[in-house]
Amino acid sequence: METYVTIAILVSTFGLLIFTKLPPASIFVGALTLSITFGLAPLEESLKGFSNPGVLTIGALFMIAAGMYSTGAINIISDKLIGRPTSLLRAQLKILPPVAIGSAFLNNTPLVAMTIPVIRDLARSCRLDPKKLYLPLSYASILGGTCTLIGTATNLVVSGMVSHTLASNRSDAPYMREIGMFDLSWIGVPVTLAGLLFIVLLGKWLLPSSKQAGLASAELERRYFRAEFVVQPGGLLVGRSLKDAGFSGVDDFQILSIERTGVTSVEMLPGTLLQGGDIIAFSTELPGLKTLWSTHGLKPLNAIREMESERHAHHLVQVVISRRCRVLGWKVDDLPPKDSPYHIWIVGIARGASALDHPIADTVIQAGDIAVIEVDDAFFYQNRNEKEFALVKRLADAVIQRTDKAITATAITLAMVASVAAGWLPMLHAALLASGAMLLTRCMEISTAGRSVEFQTLVVIACAMGLEAAVTHSGLSASIGDMLGALSGESLYMALAVVFLGCILMDALVTNVASAVFMFPIAMTIAKGLDVSFMPFVITVMVGASCSFISPVSYQTNLMVYGPGNYSFTDFAKVGMPLSIVVGLVTVFLTPVFFPFHP
């Protein structure tokens, strides 16, 4: 009876994920609640995901990624390695191989967590479809993890089970030996190459496309700001072309003019090189304005009293000039009044639909003008009883990255990775210490750390672990094992294919680690029954359990890109099923070459 109830809950869960737009966290909380209500597993087993070190580690790694992003360290590194690719193919070729290589030696969760904001910024500045990059990012990290023993937790768990079996001196066990650091490379490297080639060549058609935002509202009036910035001498933009700086061919904004001391006219061509002191005027909507404001090497031109605090502590605020504003009729160049308490930098001004056709300094202030200004903390206190503005709205999603802390954040992250790789600290301890170091060194603020944690993702992972307990305790996993054993027959290659298929099936139902743990004894039984070496089977279990492509809930990195990419459940299946077939074929036919059935 419990088996059928478990099947009903799983079918309902996946049905809701596929055919509804309910939040995945809500669906999984409901499924886990039903599992607990029907007593499909002990309560402590059902709730184990909420105290699982792996789940807590992911939460800490989100904060590490936030520290790396808020200091600009990720952008600096990605700018050197990736640059600004002009096509989807170039972007994939520059992003996916480094991620796969890194995942072979590092935990892929922080790699994906730190690359997500890079893809978000690249997609915006290079006009690339983020949906065709987020999912390949997760798949590349999964594929790379199959190349070494430390590539994924799954590999380490299976290796530990092999060691335990050897230590127990079981007489009924088939031949096996300890798995070395690079034993998996013989299979993992070809699998990774084949998988990346599949994604690059066929992913363009299989991956979903983002809907073009704003098509439905094309008839609505759009507001453009005139924004003016100066290129900071010695900054990151000096010597770079407009194209390399991300200012050419972008939808979010358009260059109106470039002024340079001693030069009558500066051509606005993609190859034009920027110099320190250049004044650039843009026509931009609000999203583009926020992007320009947070760009390293640009500073607002029009300062209404300089601020002494560092720019990373400043805020971007949108205001509407009221009818009672005392500077109505004043030119911006004549501000501020002597008794004004404000320290403000004017970033952009909008009046009507089109951008102003004259410099901001020459603009005469009128009621109803919309301005975006850079302010410090004191502004909000000084403005509490003022009537200068009819509306004051803080743009909370606009931040200045603290680049002076980039080296510190990078050093903390590398120390975390090194301590784990050397075996000095468990991943959770290292991640918590690193996140604490990020806060102590002011690489990020406590509010930034709190906002960075994707709590819905953590809830989905924790609930999925609870459902895995229901699958095991209800007897459903045993039934699946019996079915796979019967399918293997006497064919050695068919037996490997069945083991791989079993791993993929269990990946879709539970987590990848649970899939490996479940399939290990089944694969060993099949190898014993065929009187062959267990080595090709255990390698197949490692690769099959790690390659969780079909379901977003079966692997942590899939869940991490699920939300940012705004994917549906079917998006994963559409790409993941053929990719699983490619990986399966390479694994089944290549594994016996390096790990013979009869050693």
NUTOR-925626 format. One line per 2 residues: number of its first residue (from 1); their letters; for each residue x, y, z of C-alpha. Coordinates in Angstrom, 1 decimal. Layout:
// NUTOR-925626
NUM	a	X/Y/Z | ...
***
This chain:
// NUTOR-925626
1	me	0.0/0.0/0.0 | 2.8/2.4/0.9
3	ty	4.5/1.8/-2.4 | 1.4/2.9/-4.3
5	vt	0.9/6.0/-2.1 | 4.6/6.9/-2.8
7	ia	4.0/6.5/-6.6 | 0.9/8.6/-6.4
9	il	2.8/11.4/-4.6 | 5.7/11.4/-7.0
11	vs	3.4/11.3/-10.1 | 1.4/14.3/-8.7
13	tf	4.6/16.2/-7.8 | 6.1/15.8/-11.3
15	gl	2.7/16.5/-12.9 | 2.4/19.8/-11.0
17	li	6.0/20.7/-12.0 | 5.3/20.0/-15.6
19	ft	1.8/21.3/-16.1 | 1.5/24.2/-13.7
21	kl	3.4/27.4/-12.8 | 3.2/26.9/-9.1
23	pp	6.5/27.6/-7.3 | 8.6/24.4/-7.1
25	as	9.2/25.1/-3.4 | 5.5/25.0/-2.7
27	if	5.0/21.8/-4.7 | 7.8/20.0/-2.8
29	vg	6.7/21.2/0.6 | 3.3/19.8/-0.2
31	al	4.7/16.5/-1.4 | 6.8/16.1/1.7
33	tl	3.9/17.0/3.9 | 1.8/14.2/2.4
35	si	4.8/11.8/2.8 | 4.9/12.7/6.5
37	tf	1.2/12.5/6.9 | 1.0/9.0/5.5
39	gl	4.0/7.9/7.5 | 6.0/6.7/4.4
41	ap	9.3/7.1/6.3 | 10.4/7.9/9.9
43	le	9.9/11.6/10.7 | 13.7/12.2/11.3
45	es	14.4/10.6/7.8 | 11.7/12.8/6.2
47	lk	13.2/15.9/7.7 | 16.9/15.0/7.2
49	gf	17.3/17.4/4.3 | 16.8/20.5/6.6
51	sn	19.7/19.6/8.7 | 21.8/18.0/5.9
53	pg	25.4/19.5/5.8 | 25.2/19.5/2.0
55	vl	22.1/21.8/2.0 | 23.7/24.1/4.6
57	ti	26.9/24.2/2.5 | 25.0/25.4/-0.5
59	ga	23.5/28.2/1.5 | 27.0/29.3/2.7
61	lf	28.3/29.1/-0.9 | 25.6/31.5/-2.1
63	mi	27.2/34.0/0.3 | 30.7/33.3/-1.0
65	aa	29.4/34.0/-4.5 | 27.8/37.2/-3.3
67	gm	31.1/38.3/-1.8 | 33.0/37.6/-5.0
69	ys	30.3/39.4/-7.0 | 29.9/42.5/-4.7
71	tg	33.7/43.1/-4.9 | 33.8/42.8/-8.6
73	ai	36.2/39.8/-8.4 | 34.1/37.6/-10.6
75	ni	33.7/40.3/-13.2 | 37.4/41.0/-13.3
77	is	38.3/37.3/-13.7 | 35.5/36.7/-16.3
79	dk	36.5/39.8/-18.2 | 40.0/38.3/-18.6
81	li	38.9/34.8/-19.5 | 35.6/35.4/-21.3
83	gr	35.6/39.0/-22.5 | 32.5/40.1/-24.3
85	pt	31.6/37.3/-26.9 | 29.5/38.6/-29.8
87	sl	27.7/35.3/-30.4 | 26.1/32.5/-28.5
89	lr	28.6/30.0/-29.9 | 31.6/32.1/-28.8
91	aq	30.0/32.6/-25.3 | 29.5/28.8/-24.9
93	lk	33.0/28.0/-26.1 | 34.5/30.5/-23.6
95	il	32.3/29.6/-20.6 | 31.7/25.9/-20.7
97	pp	35.2/24.3/-21.1 | 36.7/26.3/-18.1
99	va	33.7/25.4/-16.0 | 34.0/21.7/-16.9
101	ig	37.8/21.8/-16.1 | 37.2/23.6/-12.8
103	sa	34.5/21.1/-11.8 | 36.9/18.2/-12.2
105	fl	39.0/19.5/-9.3 | 36.7/21.8/-7.4
107	nn	33.2/21.6/-6.0 | 30.9/22.5/-8.9
109	tp	28.3/24.2/-6.6 | 30.4/27.3/-5.9
111	lv	31.6/27.4/-9.5 | 28.0/27.6/-10.7
113	am	27.0/30.0/-8.0 | 29.8/32.4/-9.0
115	ti	29.2/32.1/-12.7 | 25.4/32.8/-12.6
117	pv	25.8/36.6/-12.1 | 28.5/36.6/-14.8
119	ir	26.1/35.1/-17.3 | 23.4/37.5/-16.3
121	dl	25.6/40.5/-16.9 | 27.0/39.0/-20.2
123	ar	23.5/38.3/-21.5 | 22.5/41.9/-20.8
125	sc	25.5/43.6/-22.2 | 26.2/41.3/-25.2
127	rl	22.6/40.7/-26.1 | 22.7/37.0/-25.6
129	dp	19.9/34.8/-24.6 | 20.5/33.8/-20.9
131	kk	18.3/30.7/-21.3 | 20.8/29.2/-23.7
133	ly	23.6/29.7/-21.2 | 22.3/28.9/-17.7
135	lp	21.4/25.3/-18.4 | 24.6/24.5/-20.4
137	ls	26.5/26.0/-17.4 | 24.9/23.4/-15.1
139	ya	25.4/20.6/-17.5 | 29.1/21.5/-18.1
141	si	29.8/21.5/-14.4 | 28.1/18.1/-14.1
143	lg	30.1/16.6/-17.0 | 33.4/18.0/-15.6
145	gt	32.7/16.3/-12.3 | 32.9/12.9/-13.9
147	ct	36.6/13.4/-14.8 | 38.2/12.8/-11.4
149	li	37.5/11.0/-8.1 | 37.0/14.3/-6.3
151	gt	34.8/15.8/-9.1 | 31.6/15.2/-7.3
153	at	30.3/13.9/-3.9 | 28.8/11.0/-5.8
155	nl	32.2/9.7/-6.9 | 33.5/9.9/-3.3
157	vv	30.5/8.1/-1.9 | 30.8/5.2/-4.4
159	sg	34.6/5.0/-3.8 | 33.9/4.8/-0.1
161	mv	31.5/1.9/-0.7 | 34.1/0.1/-2.7
163	sh	36.6/0.5/0.1 | 34.1/-0.7/2.7
165	tl	33.3/-3.8/0.6 | 37.0/-4.6/0.1
167	as	37.6/-4.2/3.9 | 34.8/-6.5/4.7
169	nr	36.4/-9.4/2.7 | 33.0/-10.5/1.4
171	sd	33.4/-13.9/-0.3 | 30.3/-13.3/-2.5
173	ap	31.6/-10.0/-3.9 | 32.9/-9.9/-7.6
175	ym	36.4/-8.6/-8.4 | 37.0/-5.0/-7.6
177	re	39.9/-2.7/-6.5 | 40.4/0.7/-5.0
179	ig	39.5/3.5/-7.3 | 42.3/5.9/-8.0
181	mf	42.2/9.7/-8.4 | 42.3/9.6/-12.2
183	dl	40.7/6.2/-13.0 | 37.5/8.0/-14.0
185	sw	39.4/10.2/-16.4 | 39.5/7.4/-19.0
187	ig	35.7/7.6/-19.3 | 35.0/11.1/-17.8
189	vp	37.1/13.1/-20.3 | 35.5/11.5/-23.4
191	vt	32.1/11.8/-21.8 | 32.7/15.5/-21.1
193	la	34.0/16.2/-24.6 | 31.0/14.4/-26.2
195	gl	28.6/16.2/-23.9 | 30.0/19.6/-24.5
197	lf	30.1/19.0/-28.3 | 26.4/18.0/-28.1
199	iv	25.4/21.1/-26.2 | 27.4/23.5/-28.5
201	ll	26.2/21.9/-31.8 | 22.6/21.0/-31.0
203	gk	21.8/23.0/-27.9 | 20.9/26.1/-30.0
205	wl	17.8/24.2/-31.2 | 17.0/22.2/-28.1
207	lp	17.5/24.9/-25.5 | 14.5/27.2/-24.9
209	ss	14.5/30.8/-25.9 | 13.7/33.8/-23.7
211	kq	10.5/35.6/-24.6 | 11.2/39.1/-25.7
213	ag	10.1/41.2/-22.9 | 8.0/44.2/-23.8
215	la	6.5/43.0/-27.0 | 3.1/42.9/-25.6
217	sa	3.5/46.5/-24.4 | 5.2/47.9/-27.5
219	el	2.4/50.5/-27.8 | 3.2/51.9/-24.4
221	er	5.2/55.1/-24.0 | 8.8/54.5/-23.0
223	ry	10.8/57.0/-20.9 | 14.4/57.7/-21.8
225	fr	16.9/59.5/-19.5 | 19.8/61.6/-20.5
227	ae	22.8/60.3/-18.5 | 26.3/61.8/-18.5
229	fv	29.4/60.1/-17.1 | 33.1/60.8/-17.1
231	vq	35.7/58.1/-17.8 | 37.9/57.9/-14.7
233	pg	41.6/58.4/-15.4 | 43.5/55.2/-14.6
235	gl	40.3/53.2/-14.5 | 39.4/49.9/-16.1
237	lv	37.9/51.5/-19.2 | 40.9/53.6/-20.3
239	gr	42.4/52.2/-23.5 | 39.4/50.0/-24.2
241	sl	37.2/50.3/-27.3 | 33.5/51.1/-27.1
243	kd	32.7/47.6/-28.1 | 35.0/45.9/-25.6
245	ag	33.6/48.2/-22.9 | 30.1/47.1/-23.7
247	fs	28.8/50.5/-24.9 | 28.3/49.6/-28.6
249	gv	25.4/47.6/-30.0 | 23.5/47.4/-26.7
251	dd	19.7/47.5/-26.5 | 19.6/49.1/-23.0
253	fq	21.3/52.4/-24.0 | 22.7/54.4/-26.8
255	il	25.6/56.9/-26.9 | 24.6/60.4/-27.8
257	si	28.0/62.1/-27.7 | 31.6/61.8/-26.5
259	er	33.5/64.9/-25.5 | 37.3/64.9/-25.1
261	tg	39.6/67.7/-24.1 | 41.4/69.2/-27.1
263	vt	39.3/67.2/-29.6 | 36.6/68.8/-31.7
265	sv	34.6/65.6/-32.3 | 35.1/62.0/-31.2
267	em	33.7/59.4/-33.5 | 31.3/57.0/-31.9
269	lp	32.5/53.9/-33.7 | 32.8/50.4/-32.0
271	gt	36.5/50.6/-32.3 | 36.9/54.1/-30.7
273	ll	39.3/53.9/-27.8 | 38.3/55.6/-24.5
275	qg	40.6/58.0/-22.7 | 40.6/59.2/-19.1
277	gd	38.5/62.3/-18.8 | 36.2/61.5/-21.7
279	ii	32.6/62.7/-21.1 | 30.0/60.3/-22.5
281	af	26.3/61.2/-22.8 | 23.8/58.3/-23.1
283	st	20.1/57.9/-24.0 | 18.9/55.1/-21.8
285	el	15.9/53.6/-20.1 | 16.0/52.9/-16.3
287	pg	17.5/49.4/-16.5 | 20.4/50.6/-18.7
289	lk	20.9/53.6/-16.5 | 21.5/51.3/-13.5
291	tl	23.9/49.2/-15.6 | 25.9/52.3/-16.5
293	ws	26.0/53.6/-13.0 | 27.5/50.4/-11.7
295	th	30.1/50.1/-14.5 | 33.7/50.2/-13.2
297	gl	35.5/53.2/-14.5 | 32.5/55.5/-15.0
299	kp	31.5/58.3/-12.6 | 28.5/60.6/-12.8
301	ln	29.5/64.0/-14.4 | 27.2/66.3/-12.5
303	ai	28.1/66.5/-8.8 | 25.9/68.7/-6.6
305	re	28.4/68.8/-3.7 | 30.9/66.0/-3.5
307	me	30.4/63.1/-1.1 | 33.3/62.1/1.1
309	se	32.1/58.5/1.6 | 33.2/55.7/-0.7
311	rh	31.0/55.0/-3.7 | 30.2/51.4/-2.8
313	ah	28.3/52.8/0.2 | 26.2/55.1/-2.0
315	hl	22.6/54.5/-3.2 | 20.8/55.1/-6.5
317	vq	17.5/57.0/-6.0 | 14.7/58.0/-8.4
319	vv	13.0/61.3/-7.5 | 10.2/63.4/-9.0
321	is	10.5/67.2/-8.7 | 7.5/68.6/-6.8
323	rr	5.6/71.9/-7.6 | 6.9/73.2/-4.2
325	cr	10.5/72.6/-5.0 | 12.5/75.8/-4.2
327	vl	14.9/75.4/-7.1 | 12.2/75.5/-9.8
329	gw	13.5/77.6/-12.7 | 17.1/77.1/-11.7
331	kv	19.7/75.6/-14.0 | 21.4/72.4/-12.8
333	dd	24.7/74.1/-13.2 | 23.7/76.7/-10.6
335	lp	22.9/74.2/-7.9 | 23.0/73.8/-5.0
337	pk	21.4/76.6/-2.9 | 23.7/77.8/-0.1
339	ds	21.5/76.4/2.6 | 20.8/73.0/1.0
341	py	21.8/70.0/3.1 | 22.0/67.6/0.2
343	hi	25.1/66.0/-1.2 | 23.9/64.7/-4.6
345	wi	25.3/63.4/-7.9 | 22.9/63.7/-10.8
347	vg	23.1/60.5/-12.8 | 20.3/61.1/-15.3
349	ia	17.2/63.3/-16.0 | 14.1/62.4/-18.0
351	rg	11.4/64.8/-19.3 | 8.8/63.3/-21.5
353	as	9.5/60.3/-23.7 | 12.8/61.3/-25.4
355	al	16.1/61.9/-23.8 | 17.1/65.6/-23.4
357	dh	18.9/67.1/-26.4 | 21.1/69.4/-24.4
359	pi	23.6/68.8/-21.5 | 22.2/68.2/-18.1
361	ad	24.1/71.2/-16.7 | 22.0/73.5/-19.0
363	tv	18.7/71.9/-18.0 | 16.2/74.3/-16.3
365	iq	14.5/72.4/-13.5 | 10.7/72.0/-13.9
367	ag	8.0/70.4/-11.8 | 7.5/66.8/-12.9
369	di	11.1/66.2/-14.0 | 12.3/62.7/-13.1
371	av	15.9/62.5/-11.9 | 18.0/59.5/-10.9
373	ie	20.5/60.6/-8.3 | 23.4/59.1/-6.4
375	vd	23.2/59.8/-2.6 | 24.7/58.8/0.7
377	da	23.0/57.5/3.8 | 22.4/61.0/5.1
379	ff	20.1/61.8/2.2 | 17.3/59.7/3.6
381	yq	17.4/61.5/7.0 | 17.7/64.9/5.5
383	nr	14.8/64.3/3.1 | 12.3/62.9/5.8
385	ne	10.3/66.2/6.1 | 11.3/67.9/2.9
387	ke	8.9/68.8/0.1 | 11.4/69.1/-2.7
389	fa	10.4/65.8/-4.2 | 6.9/64.5/-5.0
391	lv	8.3/60.9/-5.0 | 11.5/59.3/-3.7
393	kr	12.2/55.7/-4.6 | 15.3/53.9/-3.8
395	la	16.5/51.5/-6.5 | 17.6/48.6/-4.3
397	da	18.9/46.4/-7.1 | 21.6/48.9/-8.1
399	vi	24.9/48.5/-6.4 | 28.5/49.7/-6.8
401	qr	31.0/46.9/-6.5 | 33.8/47.3/-4.0
403	td	36.7/46.5/-6.3 | 39.3/47.4/-3.7
405	ka	38.3/44.2/-1.9 | 38.5/42.0/-5.0
407	it	41.9/40.5/-4.2 | 40.8/39.9/-0.6
409	at	37.6/38.1/-1.7 | 39.5/36.0/-4.2
411	ai	42.1/35.0/-1.6 | 39.4/33.9/0.8
413	tl	37.7/31.8/-1.9 | 40.9/30.2/-2.9
415	am	41.8/29.4/0.7 | 38.4/27.8/1.1
417	va	38.9/25.6/-1.9 | 42.5/24.7/-0.9
419	sv	41.5/23.7/2.6 | 38.9/21.4/1.3
421	aa	41.1/19.9/-1.5 | 43.8/19.2/1.0
423	gw	41.4/17.5/3.4 | 42.0/20.0/6.2
425	lp	38.4/21.0/6.6 | 35.0/19.6/5.6
427	ml	33.2/21.7/2.9 | 30.6/23.0/5.3
429	ha	33.2/24.3/7.8 | 35.3/25.9/5.1
431	al	32.3/27.6/3.5 | 31.0/29.0/6.8
433	la	34.5/30.2/7.8 | 34.9/31.8/4.3
435	sg	31.5/33.5/4.5 | 32.4/34.9/7.9
437	am	35.8/36.1/6.6 | 33.9/37.9/3.8
439	ll	31.8/39.7/6.4 | 34.7/40.6/8.7
441	tr	36.8/42.0/5.8 | 33.8/44.0/4.5
443	cm	33.8/42.2/1.2 | 30.1/42.2/1.6
445	ei	27.6/43.6/4.0 | 25.4/41.5/6.3
447	st	22.3/42.6/4.3 | 23.9/41.5/1.0
449	ag	24.7/38.1/2.6 | 21.1/37.6/3.6
451	rs	19.7/38.6/0.2 | 22.1/36.3/-1.6
453	ve	20.8/33.0/-0.2 | 18.3/31.3/-2.5
455	fq	16.0/30.0/0.2 | 13.5/28.5/-2.2
457	tl	16.3/26.4/-3.8 | 17.4/25.2/-0.4
459	vv	13.8/24.2/0.5 | 13.4/22.2/-2.8
461	ia	16.7/20.3/-2.1 | 15.8/19.6/1.5
463	ca	12.3/18.3/0.5 | 13.7/16.2/-2.3
465	mg	15.9/14.4/0.2 | 12.9/13.7/2.4
467	le	11.0/12.2/-0.6 | 14.1/10.0/-1.2
469	aa	13.5/8.5/2.2 | 9.9/7.8/1.3
471	vt	11.0/6.0/-1.9 | 13.4/3.8/0.0
473	hs	11.3/3.0/3.1 | 8.1/2.3/1.1
475	gl	9.8/-0.4/-0.9 | 9.6/1.4/-4.2
477	sa	13.3/1.4/-4.6 | 13.6/-2.4/-4.1
479	si	10.9/-3.0/-6.7 | 12.8/-0.9/-9.2
481	gd	15.9/-2.9/-8.4 | 14.2/-6.2/-9.1
483	ml	12.9/-5.0/-12.4 | 16.3/-3.8/-13.6
485	ga	18.0/-7.0/-12.5 | 15.5/-9.0/-14.7
487	ls	16.1/-6.7/-17.7 | 19.9/-7.2/-17.7
489	ge	19.7/-10.9/-18.9 | 23.0/-12.5/-20.0
491	sl	24.4/-9.7/-22.2 | 27.4/-7.9/-20.6
493	ym	26.8/-4.6/-22.5 | 23.1/-4.9/-21.9
495	al	23.8/-5.2/-18.2 | 25.9/-2.0/-18.3
497	av	23.2/-0.2/-20.2 | 20.6/-1.4/-17.6
499	vf	22.8/-0.1/-14.7 | 23.2/3.2/-16.4
501	lg	19.5/3.4/-17.2 | 18.7/2.6/-13.5
503	ci	21.0/5.5/-12.4 | 19.3/7.9/-14.7
505	lm	15.8/6.7/-13.6 | 16.7/7.1/-9.9
507	da	18.3/10.5/-10.6 | 14.9/11.7/-11.8
509	lv	13.2/10.4/-8.7 | 15.7/11.2/-5.9
511	tn	19.1/12.9/-5.6 | 22.2/11.8/-7.5
513	va	24.0/10.6/-4.3 | 20.9/8.5/-3.3
515	sa	20.8/7.1/-6.8 | 24.4/6.0/-6.5
517	vf	23.9/4.4/-3.1 | 20.8/2.6/-4.3
519	mf	22.3/1.3/-7.6 | 25.6/0.2/-6.1
521	pi	24.4/-3.1/-4.6 | 22.2/-3.8/-7.6
523	am	25.1/-3.4/-10.0 | 27.3/-5.6/-7.7
525	ti	24.6/-8.3/-7.8 | 24.4/-8.2/-11.6
527	ak	28.2/-8.4/-11.9 | 28.3/-11.4/-9.5
529	gl	25.5/-13.1/-11.4 | 27.4/-12.7/-14.7
531	dv	30.7/-13.7/-13.1 | 32.6/-10.7/-14.3
533	sf	34.6/-7.8/-12.8 | 32.7/-5.2/-10.9
535	mp	34.9/-2.4/-12.1 | 33.1/-1.5/-15.4
537	fv	29.9/-1.5/-13.4 | 31.1/0.7/-10.6
539	it	32.5/3.2/-13.1 | 29.1/3.2/-14.9
541	vm	27.4/3.8/-11.6 | 29.6/6.8/-10.9
543	vg	29.0/8.4/-14.4 | 25.3/7.5/-14.5
545	as	24.5/8.8/-11.1 | 26.5/12.0/-11.6
547	cs	24.9/12.8/-15.0 | 21.6/14.1/-13.7
549	fi	20.4/16.0/-16.7 | 16.7/15.2/-17.1
551	sp	15.2/16.6/-13.8 | 15.9/20.0/-12.2
553	vs	15.6/18.5/-8.8 | 18.1/15.7/-9.2
555	yq	21.2/17.8/-9.0 | 22.1/20.9/-7.0
557	tn	23.4/22.9/-9.9 | 20.2/22.2/-11.9
559	lm	18.2/23.7/-9.1 | 20.5/26.7/-8.9
561	vy	19.9/27.7/-12.6 | 16.2/26.7/-12.5
563	gp	15.1/30.1/-11.1 | 17.5/32.5/-12.8
565	gn	16.9/30.9/-16.2 | 13.1/30.8/-15.6
567	ys	13.0/27.3/-17.0 | 10.1/24.8/-17.0
569	ft	10.4/21.2/-16.0 | 10.1/20.1/-19.6
571	df	13.1/22.3/-20.6 | 15.4/20.0/-18.7
573	ak	13.8/16.9/-20.2 | 14.0/18.2/-23.7
575	vg	17.7/18.7/-23.5 | 18.6/16.2/-20.8
577	mp	17.1/13.1/-22.4 | 19.2/13.2/-25.7
579	ls	22.3/14.3/-23.7 | 21.8/11.3/-21.4
581	iv	21.7/9.0/-24.4 | 24.9/10.5/-25.8
583	vg	26.6/10.1/-22.4 | 25.2/6.6/-21.9
585	lv	26.4/5.4/-25.3 | 29.9/6.7/-24.7
587	tv	30.0/5.2/-21.2 | 28.6/1.7/-22.1
589	fl	30.8/1.1/-25.1 | 34.0/2.8/-23.7
591	tp	34.1/1.5/-20.1 | 34.9/-2.1/-20.9
593	vf	37.8/-1.0/-23.1 | 39.6/0.5/-20.1
595	fp	38.0/-1.7/-17.4 | 37.6/-5.1/-18.9
597	fh	34.9/-7.5/-17.9 | 37.5/-10.2/-17.4
599	p	40.7/-8.6/-15.9
***
